[in-house]
Every structure is written in C-alpha cells, then in structure tokens.
Amino acid sequence: MMSAFIKRGFSSTMISSMTAFSSRSETGAFGVLSCDIRSVNHRYLDTVIYLPDPLQTLEPVIRKYLQNRVQRGKVEVMIRLQPGEGEAQAFKINQLTVGRLAEVAKVLSTTFMEKAGLSLPFDMKTVLAWPGVREMPKPELYRETVLDLFQTVLDDYLSIRHQEGNQLKERILATLNLVKIELDRLKVELPETAPIAREKIRARFKELSLSVDEGRLEQEIVWLAQKADVTEELQRLEIHLEAVREALEKGGGVGRRLDFLMQELHREVNTLNSKSIRLGVIQTGLELKVYIEQMREQIQNIE
C-alpha cells in the first residue's frame, strides 16, 4: 500500500515552515471526496487525522507517511466523503447504533428536558451524520482514490511549507547581515575604551578634589579595561552567527538548533551590555537584541 505513495519528493536541504494549508476535492461515482491538511507550530510532531467511518483502517497508513515526511508541527488531516446519489440510495442504517441513540434521547427527554419544560429537538440530518449510523458499502471502491488524493494534497502542502521556509530563510539571512554590520562597527570602536576609562577616572578624581597618583591611575585603568573587555563576547557572537548561516544552508529540521543558537546570541549580548562602560556600545547591544528577537520569532516557525 505504501508503494502508492511514491510521488515527487523535496530536497532534504530545504528549510520548511511549520504553518501551511492545502485542500482539494475529487468527484466520482462514490460522491465528492475532499481532503484538507493544515498545520501550526509545535515543539514536536503531533498528528490528528479525521476519516469517514469506512476509511478508519487507513489512519495508520496516513499517520506513518506523515511521520516519514514531516518532522515538526501540529498537523491536522481531514478527509470527508459526501456520497453521490447512487451511494446515498445504497447506504444502510446501523440499527444497533440508531437504537442506542434513541435510548439516549429518551433518557434526556424524560429526565431533563421534560423537567425543564423544554422539548427535545429532533434533526434527521444530525442523526444521519452521527458516527456509525450510516454504513457505507464497499469502501474498497474508493480506497485508492483516497490515498491518491491525500498524496496530492500532501505534496501541495509540503510545497507551501518549503516556499514559506525559503522566505523565512531569506529574512533571517538579511537580519544576520545587519547584526554583522553592528559587530564590525563595535570592533572598530573598542580600542577607544582605555582612553575613555582614563578620562572618566580623572574626571571623578577632579570632581572629588583628589590628587591623582599616576601609578595608581594606570592600575585602575588596566583593571577597568580588563573588566570592560568584550573581545571574547564579540568572537563568540561571530561564531554563533556563522553557525546560524551553516544551519540555514544545511536545511532540513534545523528549527531546534536555530532556536538554541538564538539563546546563545542573546546571552552573549547581555554579557556584552553588562560589561560595557560606553553608552554607544550599550545602545548597539540593545539594537542587537532587537535583531536577535526578530530572528527568534521567525525561527519559531521553522521545522
């Protein structure tokens, strides 16, 4: 049966979004068959499959194939069958199920509805739509049609995921370039830290009307410069940025890795801000945090 699913594939290096929707229907002697596939973000793969009663045996097949082609996301598959005129005349009523429904309706009517002074509404369409009431004959006649339709919708659905994933990739890469520009600018400004520290200490001594011990001053400047040195943070930021690029180029299910790298980038920027003694560096750090948050929000949607 799985051989029926040998269709076109997609490169494993593609980036996929976790949100997508695809829908198609097909008309035949059996009636109108429709299939919808939709998904939203989820930490793992969570599949929910709705099938007409005669096709419940297809659920393991459909679920397994989804697991082979989708790694993350809450995926909902809904397959509906509206019988044609010939099928509508041929279907049978499950007397046992109808009898049980009648008993439940009787209990509700005598123990609740009558005491409340209300009447129990009766809708034939609702009864007929109840699972198990209608026994559709010969599901094998449209079984293969269901699988073919599901495959077609799944291919469309995956194509949409890949298209949106590629768009997310381009946005993230564009933001990475902005982050790199900010880091390059910081590296140019860093050598000015020591002179600024010296002037701050001199200004503080002057404010307090204290004499300056040049030897002690240089020691304080060295200590302050070491404390404010963010060279390692900048190096680690660049390493993480390169890891993000590599993950995006590698493709596949890299969403979790990218999310982890965003956490590392955020941590390094926080350290950079806490160590800086210059307002300009702090402002740049805040701008970096905005960029990282933008990327993180986009990455939340990547498989």
C-alpha positions as CSV (number, residue, x, y, z in Angstrom):
1,M,0.0,0.0,0.0
2,M,2.9,2.3,0.8
3,S,4.0,1.9,-2.8
4,A,1.0,4.0,-3.8
5,F,2.8,7.0,-2.1
6,I,5.9,7.0,-4.4
7,K,5.5,10.5,-5.7
8,R,7.7,13.6,-6.3
9,G,9.9,14.5,-3.3
10,F,11.7,17.5,-2.0
11,S,15.3,18.1,-1.2
12,S,16.3,17.4,2.4
13,T,18.3,20.6,2.4
14,M,15.2,22.8,2.2
15,I,14.0,25.0,5.0
16,S,10.4,24.3,5.9
17,S,7.8,26.4,7.7
18,M,5.6,24.7,10.2
19,T,2.4,26.5,9.1
20,A,0.6,25.7,5.9
21,F,-2.7,24.7,4.5
22,S,-3.7,22.7,1.4
23,S,-7.1,21.4,0.2
24,R,-8.5,19.5,-2.8
25,S,-11.6,17.6,-3.7
26,E,-12.5,14.9,-6.2
27,T,-15.8,13.8,-7.6
28,G,-16.6,10.3,-8.7
29,A,-19.3,7.6,-8.7
30,F,-18.9,7.4,-4.9
31,G,-19.7,11.1,-4.5
32,V,-17.5,14.1,-3.5
33,L,-14.3,13.3,-1.7
34,S,-12.3,16.1,-0.1
35,C,-9.0,16.3,1.8
36,D,-7.6,19.2,3.9
37,I,-4.2,19.4,5.5
38,R,-3.3,22.2,7.8
39,S,-0.6,22.7,10.5
40,V,0.6,25.2,13.1
41,N,3.7,25.5,15.2
42,H,4.5,22.8,17.7
43,R,7.6,21.6,19.6
44,Y,7.3,18.1,18.2
45,L,5.2,16.3,15.5
46,D,1.6,16.0,16.6
47,T,-0.8,14.5,14.0
48,V,-4.6,14.5,14.2
49,I,-6.4,12.5,11.5
50,Y,-10.2,12.7,10.8
51,L,-11.6,10.0,8.5
52,P,-15.1,8.7,7.5
53,D,-16.0,5.6,9.3
54,P,-15.5,3.2,6.3
55,L,-11.9,4.5,5.9
56,Q,-10.7,4.3,9.5
57,T,-8.3,1.5,8.6
58,L,-6.3,4.0,6.5
59,E,-5.3,6.0,9.6
60,P,-2.1,4.1,10.4
61,V,-1.0,4.3,6.8
62,I,-1.6,8.1,6.6
63,R,0.0,8.7,10.0
64,K,3.1,6.7,9.1
65,Y,3.6,8.6,5.9
66,L,3.2,11.9,7.6
67,Q,5.9,10.8,10.1
68,N,8.2,10.0,7.2
69,R,7.8,13.4,5.6
70,V,7.1,15.9,8.4
71,Q,9.3,16.3,11.4
72,R,7.6,19.0,13.5
73,G,4.3,20.8,13.8
74,K,0.7,20.1,14.8
75,V,-0.7,18.6,11.6
76,E,-4.4,18.0,11.1
77,V,-5.7,15.9,8.2
78,M,-9.4,15.9,7.5
79,I,-10.9,13.6,4.8
80,R,-14.6,13.9,4.1
81,L,-16.9,11.9,1.9
82,Q,-20.2,13.3,0.6
83,P,-22.0,10.3,-1.1
84,G,-23.3,10.7,-4.6
85,E,-26.9,10.0,-5.4
86,G,-26.3,6.3,-6.1
87,E,-24.3,5.8,-2.9
88,A,-26.9,7.8,-0.9
89,Q,-29.6,5.3,-2.0
90,A,-27.4,2.3,-1.3
91,F,-26.2,3.1,2.2
92,K,-27.5,1.1,5.1
93,I,-28.6,2.2,8.6
94,N,-26.8,0.6,11.6
95,Q,-29.9,-0.4,13.6
96,L,-27.9,-1.0,16.7
97,T,-26.3,2.5,16.8
98,V,-29.7,4.1,15.9
99,G,-31.3,2.2,18.8
100,R,-28.7,3.3,21.3
101,L,-29.1,6.9,20.1
102,A,-32.9,6.6,20.6
103,E,-32.4,5.3,24.1
104,V,-30.1,8.2,25.0
105,A,-32.7,10.7,23.5
106,K,-35.4,9.1,25.5
107,V,-33.4,9.4,28.8
108,L,-32.6,13.0,28.1
109,S,-36.2,13.7,27.3
110,T,-37.7,12.1,30.4
111,T,-35.1,13.1,33.0
112,F,-34.0,16.5,31.9
113,M,-35.9,18.1,29.0
114,E,-39.4,17.5,30.4
115,K,-38.5,18.7,33.9
116,A,-37.1,21.8,32.4
117,G,-40.2,22.4,30.4
118,L,-38.5,22.0,27.1
119,S,-38.8,19.8,24.1
120,L,-36.0,17.7,22.7
121,P,-35.2,19.0,19.2
122,F,-35.1,16.2,16.5
123,D,-33.0,16.7,13.4
124,M,-32.7,13.9,10.9
125,K,-29.5,15.3,9.4
126,T,-27.8,15.3,12.8
127,V,-28.8,11.7,13.4
128,L,-27.5,10.6,10.0
129,A,-24.2,12.5,10.5
130,W,-23.6,10.7,13.8
131,P,-20.6,8.3,13.5
132,G,-21.6,4.8,12.8
133,V,-25.2,5.5,11.8
134,R,-24.6,5.2,8.1
135,E,-22.9,2.1,6.8
136,M,-21.3,3.0,3.5
137,P,-20.9,0.0,1.2
138,K,-17.8,-1.2,-0.4
139,P,-15.2,1.4,0.8
140,E,-12.5,-0.5,-1.2
141,L,-14.1,1.1,-4.3
142,Y,-12.7,4.5,-3.4
143,R,-9.9,3.5,-1.1
144,E,-7.1,4.0,-3.6
145,T,-8.7,7.3,-4.7
146,V,-8.5,8.5,-1.1
147,L,-4.8,7.6,-0.9
148,D,-4.1,9.3,-4.3
149,L,-6.0,12.5,-3.2
150,F,-4.2,12.5,0.1
151,Q,-0.8,12.2,-1.6
152,T,-1.6,15.1,-4.0
153,V,-2.8,17.4,-1.1
154,L,0.3,16.4,0.9
155,D,2.7,17.3,-1.9
156,D,1.0,20.7,-2.3
157,Y,1.1,21.2,1.5
158,L,4.8,20.4,1.7
159,S,5.5,22.6,-1.3
160,I,3.8,25.5,0.6
161,R,5.9,24.7,3.7
162,H,9.1,24.8,1.7
163,Q,8.1,28.1,-0.1
164,E,7.4,29.8,3.2
165,G,10.5,28.3,4.8
166,N,12.6,29.8,2.0
167,Q,11.1,33.2,2.7
168,L,11.9,32.8,6.4
169,K,15.5,31.9,5.5
170,E,16.0,35.0,3.4
171,R,14.6,37.2,6.1
172,I,16.9,35.7,8.7
173,L,19.9,36.0,6.5
174,A,19.1,39.6,5.9
175,T,19.0,40.2,9.6
176,L,22.2,38.3,10.1
177,N,23.9,40.8,7.8
178,L,22.6,43.7,9.9
179,V,24.0,42.0,13.0
180,K,27.4,41.6,11.3
181,I,27.5,45.3,10.4
182,E,26.9,46.2,14.1
183,L,29.6,43.8,15.3
184,D,32.1,45.1,12.8
185,R,31.4,48.7,14.0
186,L,31.9,47.6,17.6
187,K,35.3,46.1,16.9
188,V,36.4,49.4,15.4
189,E,35.3,51.4,18.5
190,L,36.6,49.0,21.1
191,P,40.3,50.4,21.1
192,E,38.9,53.7,22.4
193,T,37.8,52.1,25.7
194,A,41.1,52.7,27.6
195,P,41.3,56.5,26.8
196,I,37.6,56.9,27.8
197,A,38.2,54.9,31.0
198,R,41.2,57.2,31.8
199,E,39.2,60.3,31.3
200,K,36.3,59.1,33.4
201,I,38.6,58.3,36.3
202,R,40.4,61.7,36.0
203,A,37.1,63.5,35.9
204,R,35.9,61.6,39.0
205,F,39.1,62.5,40.9
206,K,38.7,66.1,39.9
207,E,35.1,66.1,41.0
208,L,36.1,64.9,44.4
209,S,39.1,67.3,44.6
210,L,41.6,64.4,45.0
211,S,45.1,64.3,43.7
212,V,45.9,61.7,41.1
213,D,48.5,59.1,41.6
214,E,49.6,58.3,38.1
215,G,50.8,54.8,39.0
216,R,47.5,54.0,40.8
217,L,45.6,55.6,37.9
218,E,47.2,53.3,35.4
219,Q,46.4,50.3,37.6
220,E,42.8,51.3,37.8
221,I,42.7,51.8,34.0
222,V,44.1,48.4,33.3
223,W,41.6,46.8,35.8
224,L,38.7,48.7,34.3
225,A,39.8,47.9,30.7
226,Q,40.1,44.2,31.5
227,K,36.6,44.2,33.2
228,A,35.1,46.0,30.2
229,D,36.9,43.9,27.6
230,V,34.2,42.3,25.4
231,T,36.6,40.8,22.8
232,E,35.6,37.2,23.7
233,E,31.9,38.1,23.6
234,L,32.3,39.5,20.1
235,Q,34.2,36.4,19.0
236,R,31.6,34.1,20.3
237,L,28.9,36.2,18.7
238,E,30.6,35.8,15.3
239,I,31.0,32.1,15.8
240,H,27.3,31.8,16.6
241,L,26.3,33.9,13.6
242,E,28.3,31.6,11.4
243,A,26.6,28.5,13.0
244,V,23.2,30.1,12.1
245,R,24.3,30.5,8.5
246,E,25.6,27.0,8.3
247,A,22.3,25.6,9.8
248,L,20.3,27.6,7.3
249,E,22.4,26.3,4.4
250,K,22.2,22.7,5.6
251,G,18.4,22.8,5.8
252,G,16.2,20.1,7.0
253,G,14.8,20.0,10.5
254,V,17.1,22.7,12.0
255,G,14.5,24.7,13.9
256,R,15.5,23.4,17.3
257,R,19.2,24.1,16.6
258,L,18.5,27.6,15.4
259,D,16.4,28.3,18.5
260,F,19.3,27.2,20.7
261,L,21.7,29.5,18.8
262,M,19.3,32.4,19.3
263,Q,19.5,31.8,23.0
264,E,23.3,31.8,22.9
265,L,23.4,35.0,20.9
266,H,21.0,36.6,23.4
267,R,23.2,35.5,26.3
268,E,26.4,36.9,24.7
269,V,24.7,40.3,24.0
270,N,23.5,40.5,27.6
271,T,27.1,39.9,28.8
272,L,28.4,42.5,26.4
273,N,26.0,45.1,27.7
274,S,26.7,44.4,31.3
275,K,30.5,44.8,30.8
276,S,30.4,47.9,28.7
277,I,31.3,51.3,30.1
278,R,30.3,53.2,26.9
279,L,26.8,54.4,26.2
280,G,27.3,53.8,22.4
281,V,28.2,50.2,23.0
282,I,25.2,49.6,25.2
283,Q,22.9,51.2,22.6
284,T,24.4,48.9,20.0
285,G,23.8,46.0,22.2
286,L,20.2,46.9,22.6
287,E,19.9,47.1,18.8
288,L,21.5,43.6,18.5
289,K,18.9,42.3,21.0
290,V,16.1,43.6,18.7
291,Y,17.6,41.9,15.7
292,I,18.0,38.6,17.6
293,E,14.4,38.8,18.8
294,Q,13.2,39.3,15.2
295,M,15.1,36.2,14.1
296,R,13.9,34.2,17.1
297,E,10.3,35.0,16.2
298,Q,10.8,33.8,12.6
299,I,12.7,30.7,13.8
300,Q,9.8,29.7,15.9
301,N,8.0,28.9,12.7
302,I,10.8,26.7,11.2
303,E,10.6,22.9,11.3
